[in-house]
Amino acid sequence: MVKEWGKKMKTTTNTTTKREQAFCPTCDLWVDYIISTEMVTQRVKENEYTLTTMVPRCIHCQTELFVMDIDSQVQQLFFDLYRHDHQLPTVADVIKTRKQLNLNQRDFSRLLGLGEITISRYELGSIPNSSSSILIRNVLEPKMLTSLFENNKDKISTEGQKSIQDYLSKHDVLGYTGNIKFNSKKLYQVIHLFAKLADEHNEKMYPTKMNKLLFYADFNSYNILGKSITGSTYLNMNFGPVPQYFDNHYYLNPYIDLIINEEKTLIKAKSVSYESILAPEEVTITNAIYSYFCNHNSKAMSDVSHTEDAWKKTKIGEKIPYDYANQLIHKI
């Protein structure tokens, strides 16, 4: 039997030094206690862990006692095991990332689009969920930081805005972006346009195909206009080229809904009104790309992208230079 958090199971004991007093519910007194080194099993969410750690016990009756400092330390040991298994940032990771941006906890929470005290809770030991973890792990990347800053700038203090701008001025680069800086709003609007076209043609749009459509739109735009539409960086991945951090850009996109069904993610356009920042020629290219690949499903799009030198001549995980745009087989 595994007990929930705060209920420890003793299997072996090695008594160590005597400590200050704690309240013993069995003796009904404040008592001296000893710290035993014991094998402890605990459940953290859906996972169960066993490790050797500290257990405070009454010096008279050996009842396990609650000592806040020790309990907090032990809790973090188990939480860190869970974080490691699920690739979630530790307390130290959260603090380090925030300090690299020179932000207070409130501004960091606002930058990530989280509740104002969320980062405070994470730095006190709460376990981040998967979506927050993705944001924290990737926020220092200039493109991701730019995207988050553009979306949440109005919520951040003047001092916090200056800190973020100072960081971006030192780290932002134009390489692999098609001669322009990354523009998250343009990316979101191109994604929405592709999703809207799919809806009009009764097509189910999945991320695999969307990623390839974005690649062909940006690389064809580079050929035609001398610059990409969105400024996205593309990576060589198993199913073909994909925009860097594409999961985050779908998750953060205010113009689409993500519908998860049978482990597949469907991208649906929202019926929303917004002022388009896409130039007429960029809209024309986007429409032309959709028409060109209208009859291709996700697998066909992957197969097509695998014929391109942009994919064949780069390695898995590598960034794809826009120089390969002039070698595209599938041009509009």
Sequence and secondary structure as in RCSB ss.txt:
>XXXX:A:sequence
MVKEWGKKMKTTTNTTTKREQAFCPTCDLWVDYIISTEMVTQRVKENEYTLTTMVPRCIHCQTELFVMDIDSQVQ
QLFFDLYRHDHQLPTVADVIKTRKQLNLNQRDFSRLLGLGEITISRYELGSIPNSSSSILIRNVLEPKMLTSLFE
NNKDKISTEGQKSIQDYLSKHDVLGYTGNIKFNSKKLYQVIHLFAKLADEHNEKMYPTKMNKLLFYADFNSYNIL
GKSITGSTYLNMNFGPVPQYFDNHYYLNPYIDLIINEEKTLIKAKSVSYESILAPEEVTITNAIYSYFCNHNSKA
MSDVSHTEDAWKKTKIGEKIPYDYANQLIHKI
>XXXX:A:secstr
    TT    S EEEEEEEEEEEETTTTEEEEEEEEEEEEEEEETTEEEEEEEEEEEETTT  B   HHHHHHHH
HHHHHHHHHHTT   HHHHHHHHHHTT  HHHHHHHTT  TTHHHHHHTT    HHHHHHHHHTTSHHHHHHHHH
HHGGGS HHHHHHHHHHHHHH   TTSSSS   HHHHHHHHHHHHHHHHHTT  B HHHHHHHHHHHHHHHHHHH
SS SS   EEEETTEEEETTHHHHHHH TTEEEEEETTEEEEEE        S HHHHHHHHHHHHHTTT  HHH
HHHHHTTSHHHHTS TT B  GGGGGG SS  
